[in-house]
Amino acid sequence: RLQLLGGPTPVVLDRAALAAMPQHTVDLPIACVEGWSTVETWTGVRLADLAAAAGRPVPGSAVVSSLERFGAFNRARLQRNQVLNPDALLAFRVNGAELSPDHGYPARIIVPALPGVHCTKWVASIEFRES
């Protein structure tokens, strides 16, 4: 389940509800701080569509939280332009296959020009903020 916060009331979407939303596919690079990068084909729901579903269609920012409770990268803050970028996704698939657990199953964030460590894996909630 994915919890969307920041609108008038919290919204909880299960996997079926997310799958019923418009799906988008984009080719985006992902770069690791360890020095490697690659371009992959990602499929999922636009972050902008999730912001609208949460009741905050033009957020000032968003905080993405992982199911991972501890660790330096269990949450990321995204700015308005990142959330509203049409290529920014809550991804469920990469290169036509479901994400593996190592790649963030059931869902991860993928945002253009965002380093891989900030593309939060195992997403549990997204809070869309006014500023």
C-alpha positions in Angstrom: 0.0 0.0 0.0 1.1 3.5 -0.7 0.0 6.4 1.5 -0.3 9.8 -0.1 -0.2 12.7 2.4 -0.6 16.5 2.2 -4.0 16.9 0.8 -7.3 17.4 2.7 -7.3 13.7 3.9 -4.7 10.9 3.6 -5.2 8.6 0.5 -4.1 5.0 0.6 -3.7 3.2 -2.7 -3.2 -0.5 -3.1 -1.3 -2.2 -5.9 -4.5 -2.7 -8.0 -5.4 1.0 -7.7 -1.9 2.1 -8.7 -2.0 -0.3 -11.7 -5.3 1.2 -12.7 -3.8 4.7 -13.0 -2.2 5.8 -16.2 1.1 4.2 -16.7 4.0 5.9 -18.4 7.3 4.6 -19.7 10.5 6.7 -19.9 14.2 6.0 -20.7 16.2 7.6 -17.9 19.7 7.3 -16.6 20.5 6.3 -13.1 23.9 7.1 -11.7 25.5 5.7 -8.6 27.8 7.5 -6.3 30.1 4.4 -6.7 30.9 5.7 -10.2 28.7 3.7 -12.5 25.7 4.8 -14.6 23.2 3.2 -17.0 20.1 4.1 -18.9 17.1 2.0 -18.2 13.5 1.9 -19.3 11.2 2.7 -16.3 7.4 2.2 -16.1 5.1 3.6 -13.5 2.8 6.4 -12.4 3.8 10.0 -12.8 4.5 11.8 -9.5 2.4 14.6 -10.7 -0.6 12.3 -11.0 0.0 11.1 -7.5 0.1 14.7 -6.2 -3.2 15.3 -7.9 -4.7 12.1 -6.4 -3.5 13.3 -3.0 -5.4 16.6 -3.4 -2.3 18.8 -3.9 -1.8 19.1 -7.7 0.9 21.7 -7.5 3.0 20.9 -4.5 5.9 23.0 -3.4 7.9 19.8 -2.5 7.4 16.2 -1.6 9.0 13.9 1.0 9.3 10.3 -0.1 9.6 7.7 2.7 10.8 4.1 2.3 9.6 0.9 4.0 13.2 0.8 5.2 13.0 2.3 8.7 16.7 3.2 9.1 19.5 4.2 6.9 20.9 7.3 5.3 18.7 7.1 2.2 15.3 5.9 3.6 13.7 9.2 2.5 14.2 11.9 -0.1 13.0 15.4 -0.5 11.9 16.4 -4.0 11.4 20.0 -5.2 8.3 21.2 -7.2 10.0 21.0 -10.5 11.1 17.4 -9.8 7.6 16.3 -8.8 5.9 17.9 -11.8 8.5 16.7 -14.3 6.5 14.5 -16.7 9.3 11.9 -16.6 9.3 11.6 -12.8 7.7 8.3 -11.8 6.8 6.0 -9.0 8.2 3.1 -10.9 7.0 -0.5 -10.7 8.9 -1.9 -13.7 12.3 -1.6 -15.2 13.2 -2.8 -18.7 9.7 -4.5 -19.0 10.1 -6.6 -15.8 8.8 -6.0 -12.2 11.4 -4.4 -10.0 13.4 -6.9 -8.1 13.7 -6.5 -4.3 17.3 -5.1 -4.8 15.9 -2.5 -7.2 13.2 -1.4 -4.8 10.2 -3.7 -5.3 7.3 -2.9 -5.0 8.0 0.7 -6.1 10.8 3.2 -6.3 11.2 6.8 -7.3 12.9 7.7 -10.5 13.5 11.4 -11.3 15.6 12.9 -14.1 19.0 14.1 -13.0 18.5 12.8 -9.5 21.4 10.7 -8.2 20.5 7.0 -7.6 20.9 7.3 -3.8 18.0 9.8 -3.8 15.7 7.7 -5.9 14.1 6.1 -2.8 13.4 2.4 -3.0 10.6 0.4 -1.3 8.3 3.5 -1.2 5.7 3.5 1.6 4.5 7.1 1.5 4.8 10.4 -0.3 3.9 13.6 1.5 3.2 16.5 -0.9 3.9 19.7 0.9 2.8 23.3 0.2 6.4 24.5 0.3 
